[in-house]
Amino acid sequence: MEEIRVRIAPSPSGNLHVGTARTALFNYLFAKKNNGKFVLRIEDTDAERTSQAYIDNIFDSLKALGLNWDEGPDVGGPYGPYTQSERFDIYPKYVQELLDKGFAYECFCTPEELEAEKEEATKNKQAYVYSKKCENLTEAEKEKLRAEGRKPAIRFSVSKAQKAFHDSPIIHFEDLVKGDLHQDTSLIGDFVIMKSNGAPTYNFAVVIDDMLMKISHIIRGEDHISNTFKQILIYEALGAEVPKFGHLGMILAPDRSKLSKRHGATAVSEFVEKGYLTEALINFVALLGWSPSDSNEIKSLEEIAQDFRIHEVSSSNSIFEYDKLNWMNGQYIKKMDIKALTKLAKPFLAKYDLSELTEEQLEKVIAATREPITVLSDLTNDVAYFFGKDIVYEEGVKEANIDTEQAQTILKYFDSQLDSYDFDNEEKLHEQLADFRAYFKEQGIKPKVTMWTVRAALTGRTHGADMGVILEVLGKDKVKYRIEKAIV
Ligand code: GLU
């Protein structure tokens, strides 16, 4: 069997979008499942919109998600270079081949002439299709136009290719995801494959690259379906084998419009900056079109790769449910190895003096606050009271939990007992706290209320980490300071 080779071909005109990450993932999974190769190609022919920062972002994001490519920039491979701008001298040969075979022709039309054609079509309420005015120019006519200083673009003759390889203008292909797809090629105008400045267009360069890189399966978004018909004709005109195509439904926002910045983060790096774990993100993205064979949606990349089948991918659009991503991220945060999680949490704690705590204490703090957060950035606020000397009371806490007569009695008693508390012995400290609660329980105060009071004095809040951890990490001096500050 021929080798399975797939690719992701991002255009670096922005940071890696979650939609592109989903396409990359499905290609990666298809390759893994079939012992194939996953190729990365950078389609940077649009120099004006390309930037090195975006290219770096694409590399970093794919790597962070675990979507390592087998061939491509950085790692090389037998069919490189894998960056389109380094491949410019490859394309003219194939343009010439199409010209020689009569499947392409020089077009001398000026932008103004083309614009006039378009306006005419609009006026007649017709879909615009190029007039083919230049298809049958004689050599003499071409010479004359050249002498006027006009430089030709090269157009592909859709009708000639269609007639040579298909009985009907309506051509079909069997999509791996969507089944039979067809298009009336008489509605496709003769499109430009090489601009007058010698730059290849997307539809042409992509075919040449996929052909030379021996790509066997092209999995991409359904917004490319109309391009696929053009590309099939180019493969046929070149006498090349047509790869298999699979088109994925689009990813929509919860309001069913196109996912965009106004809905929230859209680039992988933005999600990471907000405190999403790449493991959670890739798991979530996999579920945009794919469902596992069992009911457990939480799956590692390896588990997904085992279970993935391209023909089971949904052909309809998927909704990007931010709420579900939050839930899933929370699940990953809850289960993650504490050392790894602490490392990931640190950038979100930059405003604190981390040297106040030992690494072990910081891990304890993270372990005690990782639930119920959904994004790591929640930690910034949730760990605040572990740092510095003073605390900020949340609204209403002082009035309700500190300034009452009962609260003051509790705090004074706690303060009187503090010296005898053994902060270095966790077990002992727990017993001592139990005695402290029991003392007030006998007086009819619920243990919960007793502890709320102490918690409020130490943290300024009524909810948060386990009291044992708070006492242990703050240490006796800070505890005493905050309790005494709360006593009026
Ligand atoms: N550079 C194209 C894009 O980013 C690639 C499309 C394709 O996969 O052929 O949309």
Boltz pocket constraint, residues with backbone or C-beta under 6 A from the ligand:
constraints:
  - pocket:
      binder: B
      contacts: [[A, 7], [A, 9], [A, 10], [A, 11], [A, 43], [A, 206], [A, 219], [A, 220], [A, 224]]
      max_distance: 6.0
